[in-house]
């Protein structure tokens, strides 16, 4: 199962009235999800798969979100997430959108991240 980044963008637009923000001119695929206070609660990036899996080839979309230590450990143990790429690895995770995670789980971690970011 693969989650499409556009599904995520539709979800956050409907639930939080958030539109993706593309702050980097040289990286038009990385989209920041911000609360009204400008704090990030999510980041969708397209990265080389080898960055998250040394045996991987090609590129993959990932979602970075903040989460509790319990959720972090469960998702990492299930192989659905890794310690965050380009973020605090204790507080954030990266979820490859082709990791087998369900859309309901994605929505749950987005909601948790939104609540955790103050």
Residue frames as qw, qx, qy, qz and C-alpha x, y, z in Angstrom:
[[0.000, 0.890, 0.457, 0.000, 0.00, 0.00, 0.00],
 [0.419, 0.083, 0.015, 0.904, 1.28, 3.45, -0.88],
 [0.027, -0.812, -0.428, 0.395, -0.11, 6.69, 0.48],
 [0.425, 0.587, 0.261, 0.638, -0.18, 9.59, -1.99],
 [0.281, -0.133, -0.271, 0.911, 1.08, 12.95, -0.70],
 [0.238, -0.275, -0.298, -0.883, -2.02, 14.60, -2.17],
 [0.590, -0.491, -0.625, -0.140, -4.21, 12.49, 0.15],
 [0.501, -0.351, -0.424, 0.668, -2.28, 13.93, 3.09],
 [0.085, 0.027, 0.057, 0.994, -2.68, 17.46, 1.77],
 [0.416, -0.418, -0.505, -0.630, -6.44, 16.98, 1.35],
 [0.610, -0.471, -0.611, 0.179, -6.72, 15.59, 4.88],
 [0.396, -0.309, -0.309, 0.807, -4.86, 18.49, 6.56],
 [0.080, -0.190, -0.258, -0.944, -6.78, 21.03, 4.49],
 [0.520, -0.471, -0.558, -0.443, -10.12, 19.58, 5.57],
 [0.665, -0.495, -0.505, 0.241, -9.20, 19.00, 9.22],
 [0.502, -0.523, -0.160, 0.670, -6.83, 21.89, 10.02],
 [0.327, 0.931, 0.152, -0.050, -7.29, 24.30, 7.11],
 [0.429, -0.630, 0.466, 0.449, -3.59, 23.83, 6.36],
 [0.752, 0.655, -0.062, -0.039, -2.14, 24.15, 2.87],
 [0.856, -0.106, 0.076, 0.500, 1.34, 22.84, 2.12],
 [0.021, -0.962, 0.183, 0.201, 4.05, 25.47, 2.22],
 [0.876, 0.280, 0.054, 0.388, 7.01, 25.12, -0.15],
 [0.275, -0.930, 0.065, 0.233, 9.72, 27.27, 1.47],
 [0.507, -0.461, 0.521, 0.509, 12.74, 26.15, -0.55],
 [0.486, 0.689, -0.215, -0.493, 13.24, 27.37, -4.11],
 [0.226, 0.501, -0.810, -0.205, 15.68, 24.57, -4.90],
 [0.013, 0.057, 0.991, -0.124, 13.45, 21.83, -3.48],
 [0.452, -0.061, -0.191, -0.869, 9.98, 22.13, -4.94],
 [0.643, -0.173, -0.710, -0.230, 8.88, 18.71, -3.65],
 [0.358, -0.176, -0.711, 0.579, 9.37, 19.36, 0.08],
 [0.308, -0.609, -0.321, -0.656, 6.20, 20.67, 1.67],
 [0.118, 0.046, -0.674, 0.728, 5.93, 21.97, 5.23],
 [0.393, -0.628, -0.604, -0.296, 2.69, 21.64, 7.19],
 [0.188, 0.160, -0.411, 0.878, 2.39, 24.53, 9.64],
 [0.160, -0.665, -0.676, 0.275, -0.02, 25.49, 12.36],
 [0.095, 0.922, 0.254, 0.275, -1.36, 29.05, 12.43],
 [0.448, -0.857, 0.168, 0.193, 1.50, 29.92, 14.84],
 [0.460, 0.762, -0.446, -0.090, 3.94, 28.95, 12.02],
 [0.443, -0.450, 0.771, -0.078, 5.25, 25.90, 13.94],
 [0.475, 0.263, -0.748, -0.381, 5.81, 22.81, 11.81],
 [0.731, -0.165, 0.529, -0.397, 3.73, 19.75, 12.56],
 [0.865, 0.202, 0.450, 0.088, 4.64, 17.87, 9.41],
 [0.072, 0.685, -0.513, -0.512, 7.02, 17.76, 6.50],
 [0.886, 0.321, 0.335, -0.017, 6.55, 15.81, 3.28],
 [0.055, -0.731, 0.551, 0.398, 9.78, 15.24, 1.38],
 [0.928, 0.368, -0.057, -0.033, 10.96, 13.26, -1.60],
 [0.309, -0.751, 0.578, 0.082, 14.33, 11.70, -0.74],
 [0.499, 0.402, -0.757, -0.131, 16.73, 9.16, -2.18],
 [0.902, -0.302, -0.206, -0.230, 15.64, 5.80, -0.79],
 [0.745, 0.170, -0.454, 0.458, 19.29, 5.07, 0.09],
 [0.060, -0.526, 0.343, -0.776, 19.07, 7.85, 2.71],
 [0.670, -0.339, 0.295, -0.591, 16.57, 5.80, 4.71],
 [0.949, -0.034, 0.309, -0.046, 17.50, 2.29, 3.50],
 [0.210, -0.668, 0.576, 0.422, 21.10, 1.75, 2.47],
 [0.409, 0.040, 0.854, 0.319, 20.05, -1.00, 0.03],
 [0.406, 0.708, 0.507, -0.278, 17.30, 1.09, -1.54],
 [0.327, 0.049, 0.476, 0.815, 17.25, 2.60, -5.00],
 [0.019, -0.621, -0.539, -0.569, 15.27, 5.45, -6.51],
 [0.092, -0.264, 0.272, -0.921, 13.31, 8.03, -4.55],
 [0.312, -0.488, -0.814, 0.042, 10.51, 7.83, -2.00],
 [0.253, -0.653, -0.044, -0.712, 8.09, 10.30, -0.42],
 [0.446, -0.208, -0.728, 0.478, 8.33, 10.46, 3.38],
 [0.337, -0.793, -0.213, -0.461, 6.27, 12.18, 6.05],
 [0.374, 0.115, -0.595, 0.702, 8.07, 13.60, 9.09],
 [0.484, -0.680, -0.267, -0.481, 5.89, 14.05, 12.18],
 [0.087, -0.434, 0.651, -0.616, 6.39, 14.64, 15.89],
 [0.767, -0.275, -0.492, -0.306, 5.15, 11.82, 18.12],
 [0.653, -0.638, 0.316, -0.260, 5.23, 10.37, 21.60],
 [0.072, -0.528, 0.846, 0.026, 8.01, 7.90, 22.48],
 [0.610, 0.086, 0.755, -0.225, 5.49, 5.04, 22.62],
 [0.703, 0.646, 0.176, -0.240, 4.14, 5.68, 19.12],
 [0.229, 0.787, -0.552, -0.156, 7.68, 6.18, 17.86],
 [0.278, -0.373, 0.884, -0.041, 8.84, 2.81, 19.17],
 [0.682, 0.293, 0.627, -0.238, 5.76, 0.93, 17.93],
 [0.632, 0.740, 0.007, -0.230, 5.94, 2.31, 14.39],
 [0.137, 0.712, -0.682, -0.094, 9.69, 1.72, 14.18],
 [0.444, -0.199, 0.864, -0.131, 9.29, -1.85, 15.52],
 [0.697, 0.453, 0.507, -0.227, 6.55, -2.52, 12.93],
 [0.509, 0.007, 0.541, 0.670, 8.86, -1.30, 10.14],
 [0.227, 0.813, 0.506, 0.176, 6.50, 1.56, 9.26],
 [0.014, -0.990, 0.072, -0.123, 8.81, 4.38, 10.37],
 [0.743, 0.124, -0.263, 0.603, 12.43, 5.24, 11.04],
 [0.348, -0.636, -0.203, 0.659, 14.03, 7.84, 13.30],
 [0.327, 0.894, 0.209, -0.224, 13.45, 11.17, 11.59],
 [0.637, 0.259, 0.248, 0.682, 15.45, 12.24, 8.59],
 [0.209, 0.444, 0.062, 0.869, 16.57, 15.87, 9.03],
 [0.476, -0.677, -0.083, -0.555, 14.71, 16.32, 12.35],
 [0.320, -0.505, 0.664, -0.449, 15.19, 15.58, 16.04],
 [0.518, 0.105, -0.827, -0.192, 15.41, 11.78, 16.07],
 [0.048, -0.105, -0.843, 0.525, 14.05, 11.46, 19.63],
 [0.298, 0.399, 0.444, -0.745, 10.88, 13.43, 18.98],
 [0.580, 0.520, -0.165, -0.605, 10.20, 12.99, 15.26],
 [0.660, 0.008, 0.733, 0.164, 9.84, 10.03, 12.91],
 [0.297, 0.405, -0.503, -0.703, 9.99, 9.64, 9.16],
 [0.689, 0.223, 0.651, -0.228, 7.35, 7.46, 7.55],
 [0.036, -0.158, 0.723, 0.672, 8.03, 6.27, 4.01],
 [0.590, 0.212, 0.124, -0.769, 4.67, 6.60, 2.29],
 [0.757, 0.216, -0.524, -0.324, 5.13, 3.13, 0.78],
 [0.012, -0.385, 0.840, -0.381, 5.93, 1.43, 4.11],
 [0.366, -0.265, -0.885, -0.112, 2.60, -0.33, 4.38],
 [0.021, 0.252, 0.548, -0.797, 1.15, 2.13, 6.86],
 [0.127, 0.636, 0.742, 0.171, -2.57, 2.71, 6.43],
 [0.050, 0.558, 0.168, 0.811, -4.10, 6.07, 5.67],
 [0.586, -0.728, -0.277, -0.225, -5.95, 5.89, 9.02],
 [0.762, -0.389, -0.127, 0.502, -2.60, 5.48, 10.81],
 [0.399, 0.286, 0.113, 0.864, -1.16, 8.40, 8.84],
 [0.251, -0.710, -0.249, -0.609, -4.10, 10.56, 9.93],
 [0.733, -0.628, -0.250, 0.079, -3.56, 9.46, 13.53],
 [0.680, -0.215, -0.052, 0.699, 0.11, 10.44, 13.58],
 [0.169, 0.475, 0.197, 0.841, -0.66, 13.74, 11.85],
 [0.459, -0.750, -0.285, -0.383, -3.30, 14.48, 14.49],
 [0.768, -0.508, -0.176, 0.349, -0.88, 13.58, 17.29],
 [0.549, 0.096, 0.057, 0.829, 1.85, 15.75, 15.79],
 [0.058, -0.653, -0.262, -0.708, -0.56, 18.67, 15.44],
 [0.615, -0.739, -0.223, -0.164, -1.46, 18.39, 19.13],
 [0.799, -0.336, -0.092, 0.491, 2.14, 17.95, 20.31],
 [0.425, 0.281, 0.093, 0.855, 3.46, 21.01, 18.47],
 [0.204, -0.774, -0.462, 0.381, 2.79, 24.02, 20.66]]
